[in-house]
Amino acid sequence: MFFPILTARHVKIPLLTCLLAFGCHAVLSAQQAKAPASQTPAKTPSTAEIDRLADEAQKALFQSVDKAGGGAATPTPSAASRSYAPYASSSSSSSTPMRVPVPRAEDPSLWAKDSVRKIAVMDVAFGGARETVMIELFPNDAPQTVNNFIDHCDSGFYNGLAFHRAIEGFLVQTGDPLTSDESARLKWGTGGEDKTIPSEIKLPHRVGAVAMARRSDKVNPERRSNGSQFYMTLGNYGVLEGKYTVFGQVISGLETIKRISIMPVDANDCPVARIEIKSIKVITQKGPMQLPSMSSGDGLRYIKPDAARSLVGRVFRHIW
């Protein structure tokens, strides 16, 4: 974890673990009830059954949070002692988002027909399903950062990594290679320092800005970016502006980012239920992005380009 964080809602009880434990208990109770005392003891649930219960528990968790709109948990202080996570003091926190006036992002459906842009198409496993987030990259403004990001995407580096930070109304963060190991949760947010990138601080933050995380000025006065961790912003830019390298902008799927930000988290702002990047593919987009024929009602989403689809996906899209 690499930058000042405002206090936020925290959920200290791992809900997914509780739900899974409850589900396993229910299965055991049902098996014991069906078996007469004279029969053999009830069997322990199989691995497949436990996996099924875990999936159901995760879906129930996401659905309950969606219905509650994130809940109203009382904010508690974050774990400021973590060496990779300097936090802003309570005096810098505010219930009113601190927004820096910046021009509105350009509408992708109005891009010029002869325009050529780099788009990162990220598929995320979220709430028992997959959702797509598309990011426009800015190689002219942050060339070294974008090249590093594309190299990671092309090599499959980000595949299977989890979102390890989520703060409602502020940001979500991912890209730590340590998040591939669920048993290493206490270290999540500290990885990716084996390589750093020179700062390219030029672009402003706005809703949906994509920027690289980094260590604090105290140990990183040159403000070099972490080699892989990046975040997407939702507000409260005062503690970020002019300090981090912005290299992209979410152009589709911002509602997914907002939903991730309201998920229950532990004392380190890490989502309790695993939210995982399945893949990120960088494509060249020529001309404007296409809007779906009917609005989904949950925010503006553009049609996933054929270049980012599998062969089967392309065939089914044109059939249906």
N, C-alpha and C positions, 0 to 999 in steps of 0.2 A: 504494500500500500504506500502511495507515494506523494500525497499532497494534502494540504489542510482540509479538514472535514468539519462541517457544521454538525451540531448534535442533532439526532434524529430518533425516530421510533425504533425501539429494539424489542425483540422477543427473545427472552433468555431460555425459554423451555423449548427444546427441539420437538416441534409438533409432529414431524414426520416419524420420529422414533416412537412417540407415544401412539400414533395411529397404527404403525406396524405392529407394535407390541399388543395392542388391543385386538388387531385382526388375527394374529397368531393365537392369542388366547381363545378367541371365539372358535377357531377351527378345532383346537384341542378339545374344548368343551363339547362341541357337537359330536366329535368322534367318540368321546367317552360316554356320552348319553346314549348313543346307538348300540354300544357293545354291552351285552349282559355281563354281570360280574363273573360268570363262569367261563367267559371267552378270554382270548388273549388281550393284553393291555393295548390301549389306543396307540396307533402309530404316530410317530413324529412327522410333522408336515415335511413333504419333499422340498428340494431346492426350487423346483418349478413352482410349487404352491407358494412358497415364501416370496419368490420374485413377483408372482401375480398379486399377492397381497400388498407388496411394496408399491407396485404400479398403481393399484387402486387407491392406496393411501395417499400417494402423491397427487393423483388427480383430484381426490376429495379435498386436499389441502388447497390446491390452486383454485378450485371452484368456490370454496368457502371464502377465500380472500377476495376473489373477483366480486362475489355478491356483497361482501361487506365493504368494498371499496378501500381496502387497506387497513380497516380497523381504526381504533382510536387509542392505541397503546400510549402510555405516558413515556416520553423520552427519558432515557437514562444516560449518564456519562459514558462515553466510549472508552475503550482500553487504551489510554494515551501512553502506556508504558511500552507498547510495541515499537521496536527500534525502527521499523520501516513505515510507521504511520504517525507522523506529526499531525496533531489536530489543532484547529483554531480554538482560541479561548472562547469561553461562553459569551464574552462581551462582543464578539464578532458575529454571533448568531442572531438571526432575526426571523420572525415568522413571515415577514414580507420579502419576497425575492428581490435581490439586488441585481438589477438588469442594466447592462451597458447598452446604450442606443447603438444599434447596428442596422445596416440595410437588410431588408427582408431577403430570404433565400430565393433564388430564381426558381420559378415553376418549371419542373422538368418536362411537363407536357408542352411547354412553349419554347423549348430549346430549338435553335435554328436547325434546319434540315441538313446543313453541311457541317454541323458541330461534331466534334469527336471528343469523348470523355471516357475516363477510367471509372468503372463502377465495381465496387466490392459487394458481392451478393452473399450474405451470411444466413445460413439456415440454423435455427436454434431449436433444441428440444425443450419444450416449455409446456407444462401442464398436461403431459401425456400426449402431446401433438407436436408438430413442427411448424414453426412460423418463420417468415422471411423478412430480413431487414436489409435494405439496400443503402449503400454509402457511396457518395461521390467523392473521389480522391482528388487532391489538388497538388499534382507534381510540380507545377510552376512555382508554387509558394513554399513548398516543403519537399524538395526533390530527394534528399537523402532519407528522410523519414518515410516517404511514400515508397521509395525503392526497397527499403528494408521491410516494410509492411507487405509489399507484393511478393517479395522473396519468401517470407514466412507463409503467405497464403498458398503460393505455388507448391511449396514443399510439404504442405499438409500440417505444418507446425501447430496451427490453432485447432485442428480437429480433435475433439474430445476434451477440450479445456472448459472449465466452468466459469460462470460469473461469480467472482469472489467478493464483490462489494455492491451494495444496493442501498441508496438513500433517497427516500421519497422527495420529489421536488428538487433534487440536486443532481445526481448522476448515478450511472451504473458502470462497473469496471470489470474487465476480463483480460485474458492474455497471459496470465501467470502459468508457466509450465508446471509448477508444483501442483496445480489444481487437477492434474490428471490422476493424482493419487488421493483418493478420498480419505485415507488414513492420515494424511499429512495436513489436515485442516488448520492446525495451529500455526503452520508456516505459510499458509496461503497469503499472497500479497507481498512476499519477500523475494520471489524468484525473478529471473530475467535480467539479473545484473551482470551476468558473465559477458554481456556485450552492451555498450551504451552508444547513443547516437548524438552527435552535436545538436545543440538547440537550434531551432529554426522558428523562433517566436516572431510571428508576423500577423497572422490572421486573428480576428476577434472571436470570442465565444458567443454563440447564440443557441437557442433551443435546438438540440440535435447535433451540436458541434462534436466532432470526434477528435480527440487529442491524446498525445502520449503521456503516460504517467512518469514520474521521476522521484528521486529522493530529494530531501529538503535542501534548502540553500546552505545550511550549516555544514553538511557533508558533501554538498554538490554545488559549489558556488558558480560553476559554469552552466548550471541548469541543463546538463546533458539528460536526454530522455532515456528511460528504461528501454532495454532491447526489444521488448515484446508487449508489455502491458499498455492497454489503451482504455479510455473511458469515453462515455457519451453523456452530454450534459442535458439537464432539464430545467435549470434555473440557478439562482444564487451565484452569479458569476464574479462577485466582488473579490473573493479570495483566489480566483483563478486567473483573472484577466492580466495579460502581459507577462505571465510566468510559465506557461506551458505551450508546447508546440501543437497547434491545431493543424491537422492535415486532411480533414474530411468533413462531410456533412451528411447526416441521415436524410435521405430523400423519400424513403418509403419504409413503413413499419415503425414509426415513432410510437404508436400506441403500444406495440410490444415492449419497447423500452420503458414506457411509463408503467406498464403492468409489472415488469420485473422489479421496478423501483419500490413497489408497495408490498412485495412479498415479505413474509416474516423473516427476520434476521436474528443472528446471535449478537453477543456483545461486541464483536468485531465487524458488524455491519455485513456479515456474510449470510446470504440466503440459506435458510435451514434446509429447504428442498433443493436438490441439485438442478441447476439450469445450465445446459451444456451447449457449446458450439458443436454442431455436427460437421459443418464445412464452411469455408469461405472461398469463393471463386471470384477472381478478378477478370472482368471482361471489358472489351472496348465497345462503348455505346455510340452509335452513329445516329444523329438526329434526335428528335424528342422521344421521351418515354411514353408508353401507352397506358391510358387509364382503363380500368375494367368498365364494361358496358353498364354495370349497375353498381351503385355505391354500397359498401358493406355496412356503413353507418358507424364504423369504429375508427374513423380517421382516413386520411388519404393514403391509398396504397396503389402502387403502379404494378402493371403486369410484369412478371418475372421474364426477362429476355430469354429467347430461345438459346442463346449462347451459354446461359447459366443452367440450362436444364439437361437432364440425361436424354439419351435417344428416345427412351420410352416416354418420358415426360413431354418431349416435343411432339411425338406422334399423337398422344392423347389430347394434348392441347388443341391441335388442329382438327382432330376428329370431333371433339365436343365443343 
